Structure formats: structure tokens, C-alpha cells
Amino acid sequence: MLRVSVATLILRAWIGLAVFDAARLIGFTGIHRRIQSCRLNRQRSSTPETIVWAVDEACVWYVKPAYCLQRSAVAASLLRRHGFDASLVIGYRPLPFESHAWVEIDGRIVNDRPQYQSRFRVLERM
């Protein structure tokens, strides 16, 4: 397994947050297409925990708050680029209405609390 430095992962995550913000101009359909087109790299270069931590750290240093969809989209694409079959999941709760996004690998939430799977209905999995 090739190793990527933590600083490099944080920088890539920070850039991913900025790209997501810029992509908002093309709308959710464009963002959806971009996430789905992110191909899985078969060579692993880090651990899922390290990648998720790097995204969280990049969010701390980002210029504005990064909410769950932005954070999860960046985490899912970075995880795929580093060899993990990650899925971005968007869920909702009807009453009282609430929505949330998270990332799963093999059906397990890797960037948030596991109870979201039981409290939210899945609206989209990409």
C-alpha cells in the first residue's frame, strides 16, 4: 500500500470543499453527476479513518461552515480515490422533517454516528 501524507489528504479535502462550493453553481444535478462519476481507485493509499479525519480537519480550516452534504460528498470522493468503495447516502425523517448526508463503506457509516441508519429513510445512495 502506498502512503499519502496526512497534510496532503487535508489539502485535497480542503480543495474538494472549494470545488463543491463552486459546483453549487451548476446545481444539485451537476453535483450528483460529479459524485457518481468519481471512479474507484483499486490501490489503497490510506485508511478510511485517516481520510475521514482529514476531511473533518479541512472543514475546521475552511472559509465557511461545511454542512453534512458537502462534507460527505468530499469524504466519499476522497475515499473512492484512495481505494474504498464508499457510498454517499442522503436520508430524511418525515416528521419532524429533517435530512442528513453521510458516507458508508460496506453498509457501515464511517463519517458520522451509526444511529442515522435507523432514524432516517434513505432517499438517495450514490
N, CA and C of each residue as an Amber inpcrd file, in Angstrom:
protein
   378
   0.8430000  -1.1710000   0.0000000   0.0000000   0.0000000   0.0000000
   0.8950000   1.2430000   0.0000000   0.6460000   2.1280000  -0.9480000
   1.3380000   3.4100000  -0.9740000   0.7740000   4.2980000   0.1170000
   1.5960000   5.1180000   0.7080000   1.1570000   6.0240000   1.7670000
   1.0680000   7.4450000   1.2360000   0.0420000   8.1390000   1.6400000
  -0.1320000   9.5500000   1.3220000  -0.0490000  10.2990000   2.6480000
   0.6550000  11.4190000   2.6660000   0.8080000  12.1540000   3.9190000
  -0.5300000  12.7430000   4.3600000  -0.6740000  12.9090000   5.6580000
  -1.8920000  13.4830000   6.2300000  -2.0720000  14.9110000   5.7320000
  -0.9820000  15.6580000   5.6280000  -1.0670000  17.0370000   5.1270000
  -1.6210000  17.0660000   3.7020000  -1.1980000  16.1140000   2.8820000
  -1.7080000  16.0260000   1.5100000  -3.1960000  15.7050000   1.5050000
  -3.6200000  14.7990000   2.3650000  -5.0450000  14.4650000   2.4540000
  -5.8700000  15.6730000   2.8900000  -5.3740000  16.4190000   3.8720000
  -6.0950000  17.6100000   4.3400000  -6.1970000  18.6360000   3.2120000
  -5.0980000  18.8450000   2.4880000  -5.1100000  19.7950000   1.3750000
  -6.0950000  19.3560000   0.2960000  -6.0820000  18.0790000  -0.0620000
  -7.0270000  17.5720000  -1.0630000  -8.4700000  17.7240000  -0.5930000
  -8.7120000  17.4940000   0.6870000 -10.0610000  17.6590000   1.2380000
 -10.4730000  19.1200000   1.1850000  -9.5660000  20.0390000   1.5410000
  -9.8700000  21.4680000   1.5140000 -10.2050000  21.9060000   0.0900000
  -9.4240000  21.4430000  -0.8680000  -9.6920000  21.7580000  -2.2800000
 -11.0410000  21.1690000  -2.6900000 -11.3400000  19.9630000  -2.2250000
 -12.6340000  19.3440000  -2.5160000 -13.7970000  20.1660000  -1.9920000
 -13.6450000  20.7430000  -0.8100000 -14.6860000  21.6130000  -0.2550000
 -14.8940000  22.8320000  -1.1460000 -13.8060000  23.4140000  -1.6320000
 -13.8920000  24.5830000  -2.5140000 -14.5240000  24.2080000  -3.8530000
 -14.1580000  23.0480000  -4.3960000 -14.7460000  22.5930000  -5.6580000
 -16.2430000  22.3610000  -5.4880000 -16.6450000  21.7800000  -4.3620000
 -18.0690000  21.5730000  -4.0920000 -18.8020000  22.9080000  -4.0780000
 -18.2290000  23.9060000  -3.4150000 -18.8550000  25.2330000  -3.3880000
 -18.9990000  25.8030000  -4.7940000 -17.9650000  25.6680000  -5.6110000
 -18.0320000  26.1610000  -6.9850000 -19.0580000  25.3750000  -7.8000000
 -19.1580000  24.0770000  -7.5400000 -20.0850000  23.2230000  -8.2870000
 -21.5360000  23.5250000  -7.9440000 -21.7710000  24.1610000  -6.8160000
 -23.1410000  24.5200000  -6.4450000 -23.7780000  25.4150000  -7.5040000
 -22.9610000  26.1330000  -8.2610000 -23.4740000  26.9980000  -9.3170000
 -24.1440000  26.1950000 -10.4290000 -23.7270000  24.9400000 -10.6190000
 -24.3360000  24.1010000 -11.6620000 -25.5240000  23.3140000 -11.1280000
 -25.8110000  23.4320000  -9.8480000 -26.9860000  22.7950000  -9.2620000
 -26.7210000  21.3910000  -8.7530000 -27.7330000  20.8590000  -8.0770000
 -27.5890000  19.5450000  -7.4620000 -27.4030000  18.4460000  -8.5040000
 -28.0390000  18.5760000  -9.6630000 -27.8820000  17.5620000 -10.7120000
 -26.4250000  17.4410000 -11.1260000 -25.7440000  18.5520000 -11.2800000
 -24.3310000  18.5250000 -11.6420000 -23.4680000  17.9240000 -10.5550000
 -23.7750000  18.2670000  -9.3190000 -23.0380000  17.7010000  -8.1920000
 -23.2640000  16.1870000  -8.1380000 -24.5030000  15.7740000  -8.3280000
 -24.8590000  14.3450000  -8.3280000 -24.0560000  13.6060000  -9.3950000
 -24.0130000  14.1550000 -10.5990000 -23.2590000  13.5290000 -11.6950000
 -21.7710000  13.4420000 -11.3610000 -21.2390000  14.5020000 -10.7650000
 -19.8100000  14.5260000 -10.4260000 -19.4690000  13.4560000  -9.3910000
 -20.3080000  13.3150000  -8.3990000 -20.0590000  12.3060000  -7.3620000
 -20.1610000  10.9000000  -7.9560000 -21.1700000  10.6620000  -8.7710000
 -21.3270000   9.3380000  -9.3680000 -20.2080000   8.9890000 -10.3350000
 -19.6090000  10.0090000 -10.9480000 -18.5480000   9.7380000 -11.9160000
 -17.1930000   9.5010000 -11.2580000 -17.0890000   9.7340000  -9.9680000
 -15.8290000   9.5190000  -9.2570000 -15.5290000   8.0220000  -9.2110000
 -14.4980000   7.6270000  -9.8990000 -14.1530000   6.2100000 -10.0370000
 -13.3620000   5.6830000  -8.8430000 -13.5570000   4.4030000  -8.6020000
 -12.8600000   3.7230000  -7.5130000 -11.4540000   3.3560000  -7.9620000
 -10.4680000   3.8570000  -7.2390000  -9.0750000   3.5150000  -7.4770000
  -8.8160000   2.2040000  -6.7350000  -8.2400000   1.2440000  -7.3760000
  -8.0330000  -0.0720000  -6.7460000  -6.8320000  -0.1270000  -5.8190000
  -5.9870000   0.8980000  -5.8320000  -4.8120000   0.8800000  -4.9590000
  -5.0760000   1.7430000  -3.7300000  -5.0670000   1.1290000  -2.5710000
  -5.3270000   1.8520000  -1.3240000  -4.0730000   2.5650000  -0.8600000
  -4.2700000   3.8150000  -0.4250000  -3.1100000   4.6090000  -0.0310000
  -3.2600000   5.2250000   1.3580000  -4.2960000   4.8380000   2.0730000
  -4.5070000   5.3290000   3.4250000  -5.5930000   4.4660000   4.0670000
  -6.0330000   4.8580000   5.2510000  -7.1320000   4.1480000   5.9010000
  -8.3840000   5.0290000   5.8470000  -9.5780000   4.4250000   5.9020000
 -10.7960000   5.2410000   5.9000000 -10.8290000   6.2370000   7.0560000
 -10.3700000   5.8000000   8.2160000 -10.3760000   6.6800000   9.3900000
  -9.4920000   7.9150000   9.1750000  -8.3430000   7.7170000   8.5600000
  -7.4370000   8.8340000   8.3000000  -8.0250000   9.8030000   7.2890000
  -8.6570000   9.2710000   6.2610000  -9.2630000  10.1160000   5.2250000
 -10.4180000  10.9240000   5.8050000 -11.2850000  10.2730000   6.5760000
 -12.4130000  10.9800000   7.1990000 -11.8860000  12.0390000   8.1690000
 -10.8510000  11.7170000   8.9260000 -10.2570000  12.6970000   9.8310000
  -9.7170000  13.8900000   9.0490000  -9.0730000  13.6360000   7.9070000
  -8.5220000  14.7200000   7.0890000  -9.6310000  15.6380000   6.5710000
 -10.7680000  15.0610000   6.1880000 -11.9030000  15.8820000   5.7440000
 -12.4130000  16.7270000   6.9060000 -12.5610000  16.1220000   8.0690000
 -13.0060000  16.8800000   9.2460000 -12.0300000  18.0150000   9.5770000
 -10.7500000  17.7450000   9.4760000  -9.7370000  18.7650000   9.7460000
  -9.8050000  19.8840000   8.7050000  -9.9930000  19.5270000   7.4390000
 -10.1240000  20.5410000   6.3840000 -11.3440000  21.4220000   6.6370000
 -12.4120000  20.8420000   7.1600000 -13.6180000  21.6200000   7.4790000
 -13.3290000  22.6740000   8.5470000 -12.4540000  22.3450000   9.4820000
 -12.0810000  23.3020000  10.5290000 -11.4000000  24.5150000   9.9130000
 -10.5720000  24.2880000   8.9050000  -9.7870000  25.3570000   8.2940000
 -10.4650000  25.9740000   7.0730000 -11.6340000  25.4960000   6.7190000
 -12.3200000  26.0200000   5.5350000 -12.8700000  27.4130000   5.8310000
 -13.1360000  28.1860000   4.7810000 -13.5110000  29.5900000   4.9220000
 -14.9350000  29.8120000   5.4280000 -15.7540000  28.7830000   5.4110000
 -17.1340000  28.8800000   5.8910000 -17.5650000  27.5230000   6.4150000
 -18.6800000  27.4610000   7.1160000 -19.1210000  26.1520000   7.6240000
 -19.3970000  25.1620000   6.4810000 -18.9600000  23.9330000   6.6520000
 -19.2350000  22.8660000   5.6860000 -20.2930000  21.9590000   6.3130000
 -21.4450000  21.8930000   5.6740000 -22.5380000  21.0850000   6.2160000
 -22.4210000  19.6410000   5.7440000 -23.3330000  18.8100000   6.2000000
 -23.2110000  17.3640000   6.0290000 -23.0870000  16.9190000   4.5690000
 -23.8460000  17.5240000   3.6440000 -23.7710000  17.0900000   2.2460000
 -22.4050000  17.4040000   1.6490000 -21.9070000  18.5930000   1.8840000
 -20.6030000  18.9810000   1.3610000 -19.4970000  18.1130000   1.9610000
 -19.5250000  17.9620000   3.2680000 -18.5180000  17.1570000   3.9720000
 -18.5560000  15.6990000   3.5110000 -19.7540000  15.1500000   3.3660000
 -19.8910000  13.7490000   2.9670000 -19.5400000  13.5270000   1.5030000
 -19.8810000  14.4780000   0.6370000 -19.5300000  14.3520000  -0.7830000
 -18.0120000  14.3430000  -0.9560000 -17.3300000  15.2160000  -0.2400000
 -15.8710000  15.2700000  -0.3160000 -15.2650000  13.9900000   0.2620000
 -15.7870000  13.5330000   1.3900000 -15.2610000  12.3020000   2.0060000
 -15.4690000  11.1010000   1.0850000 -16.6490000  10.9750000   0.4830000
 -16.9270000   9.8340000  -0.3960000 -16.0040000   9.8450000  -1.6110000
 -15.8020000  11.0070000  -2.2180000 -14.9380000  11.0430000  -3.3930000
 -13.4790000  10.7680000  -3.0280000 -13.0050000  11.3090000  -1.9040000
 -11.6320000  11.0070000  -1.4810000 -11.4590000   9.5250000  -1.1390000
 -12.4330000   8.9610000  -0.4570000 -12.3480000   7.5340000  -0.1250000
 -12.2920000   6.6850000  -1.3890000 -13.0930000   7.0200000  -2.3960000
 -13.0640000   6.2750000  -3.6610000 -11.7140000   6.4190000  -4.3440000
 -11.1850000   7.6230000  -4.3460000  -9.8750000   7.8470000  -4.9860000
  -8.7490000   7.1060000  -4.2760000  -8.9780000   6.7700000  -3.0170000
  -7.9440000   6.0690000  -2.2430000  -8.2720000   4.5970000  -2.0350000
  -9.1600000   4.0560000  -2.8740000  -9.3550000   2.6150000  -2.9290000
 -10.4940000   2.0280000  -2.1180000 -11.4040000   2.8420000  -1.6140000
 -12.5070000   2.3290000  -0.7980000 -13.8330000   2.5440000  -1.5160000
 -14.6560000   1.5210000  -1.5270000 -15.9460000   1.5800000  -2.2090000
 -16.9520000   2.2930000  -1.3070000 -16.8600000   3.6110000  -1.2850000
 -17.6910000   4.4340000  -0.3960000 -18.9550000   4.8820000  -1.1150000
 -20.0470000   4.9600000  -0.3610000 -21.3230000   5.4450000  -0.8820000
 -21.7440000   6.6820000  -0.1150000 -22.1360000   7.6960000  -0.8490000
 -22.7330000   8.8780000  -0.2470000 -24.2210000   8.5800000  -0.0940000
 -24.7430000   8.7180000   1.1130000 -26.1480000   8.4230000   1.3980000
 -26.8290000   9.6960000   1.8720000 -27.9900000   9.9790000   1.2780000
 -28.8140000  11.1070000   1.7190000 -30.0870000  10.5080000   2.2950000
 -30.3740000  10.8510000   3.5450000 -31.5480000  10.3180000   4.2260000
 -32.4390000  11.4340000   4.7410000 -33.6540000  11.0460000   5.0960000
 -34.5920000  12.0250000   5.6420000 -35.4750000  11.3670000   6.6890000
 -36.0250000  12.2050000   7.5380000 -37.0280000  11.7960000   8.5140000
 -38.2550000  12.6530000   8.2140000 -39.4240000  12.0240000   8.0090000
 -40.5930000  12.7980000   7.5890000 -41.1550000  13.7410000   8.6620000
 -41.2750000  13.2910000   9.9010000 -41.8710000  14.1240000  10.9460000
 -41.0590000  14.0480000  12.2310000 -40.6160000  15.1250000  12.7660000
 -40.4920000  16.4080000  12.0890000 -39.4510000  16.2830000  10.9850000
 -39.6900000  16.9830000   9.8940000 -38.8110000  16.8220000   8.7350000
 -37.3810000  17.1990000   9.0720000 -36.4800000  16.3280000   8.6480000
 -35.0460000  16.5590000   8.8040000 -34.3380000  15.7340000   7.7470000
 -33.2490000  16.2420000   7.2340000 -32.4580000  15.4800000   6.2750000
 -31.0060000  15.4620000   6.7380000 -30.2630000  14.4930000   6.2290000
 -28.8670000  14.3620000   6.6120000 -28.1420000  13.5450000   5.5530000
 -26.8400000  13.7710000   5.4190000 -26.0000000  13.0130000   4.4940000
 -24.8410000  12.4030000   5.2650000 -24.4520000  11.1990000   4.8560000
 -23.3350000  10.5080000   5.4870000 -22.6750000   9.5930000   4.4690000
 -21.5710000   8.9680000   4.8470000 -20.8240000   8.0720000   3.9710000
 -20.7910000   6.6800000   4.5890000 -21.0130000   5.6730000   3.7410000
 -20.9530000   4.2780000   4.1770000 -19.9150000   3.5140000   3.3660000
 -19.2640000   2.5840000   4.0340000 -18.4160000   1.5860000   3.3820000
 -18.9180000   0.2410000   3.8700000 -19.2970000  -0.6250000   2.9400000
 -19.8370000  -1.9460000   3.2750000 -21.0140000  -1.8560000   4.2460000
 -21.8890000  -0.8550000   4.0480000 -23.0780000  -0.7140000   4.8730000
 -22.8450000  -0.1340000   6.2550000 -21.6270000   0.3330000   6.5360000
 -21.2880000   0.8900000   7.8480000 -20.9520000   2.3720000   7.6900000
 -21.5840000   3.2170000   8.5040000 -21.2990000   4.6560000   8.4570000
 -19.8790000   4.9050000   8.9480000 -19.1140000   5.6520000   8.1530000
 -17.7110000   5.8890000   8.5120000 -17.4200000   7.3370000   8.9070000
 -18.3320000   8.2650000   8.6200000 -18.0280000   9.6600000   8.9470000
 -19.0550000  10.3060000   9.8730000 -19.8660000   9.4940000  10.5170000
 -20.8930000  10.0580000  11.3840000 -21.3720000   8.9960000  12.3650000
 -22.4390000   9.3080000  13.0610000 -22.9860000   8.3840000  14.0580000
 -23.7840000   7.2580000  13.3890000 -23.6520000   6.0350000  13.8660000
 -24.3500000   4.9030000  13.2400000 -25.8750000   4.9580000  13.3610000
 -26.4130000   5.6790000  14.3350000 -27.8700000   5.6930000  14.5220000
 -28.6180000   6.3710000  13.3750000 -27.9240000   7.1010000  12.5100000
 -28.6140000   7.7140000  11.3720000 -29.2500000   6.6540000  10.4690000
 -28.6370000   5.4910000  10.3730000 -29.1970000   4.4290000   9.5360000
 -30.5690000   3.9890000  10.0200000 -30.7970000   3.9840000  11.3160000
 -32.0880000   3.5290000  11.8340000 -33.0970000   4.6670000  11.9790000
 -32.6390000   5.9010000  12.0460000 -33.5460000   7.0320000  12.2660000
 -33.9690000   7.7460000  10.9840000 -33.2590000   7.4880000   9.8920000
 -33.5490000   8.1690000   8.6360000 -33.8770000   7.1630000   7.5330000
 -34.7880000   7.5360000   6.6650000 -35.0720000   6.7340000   5.4680000
 -34.1160000   7.1830000   4.3830000 -33.6200000   6.2280000   3.6090000
 -32.6720000   6.5620000   2.5540000 -33.4270000   7.1430000   1.3650000
 -33.0160000   8.3220000   0.9630000 -33.5920000   8.9980000  -0.1950000
 -32.7510000   8.7280000  -1.4310000 -31.4420000   8.7260000  -1.2570000
 -30.5140000   8.5130000  -2.3700000 -29.2370000   7.8750000  -1.8620000
 -28.7110000   6.9540000  -2.6500000 -27.4310000   6.3160000  -2.3520000
 -26.6000000   6.3760000  -3.6290000 -25.4410000   7.0350000  -3.5560000
 -24.6100000   7.1590000  -4.7640000 -23.1850000   6.7760000  -4.4750000
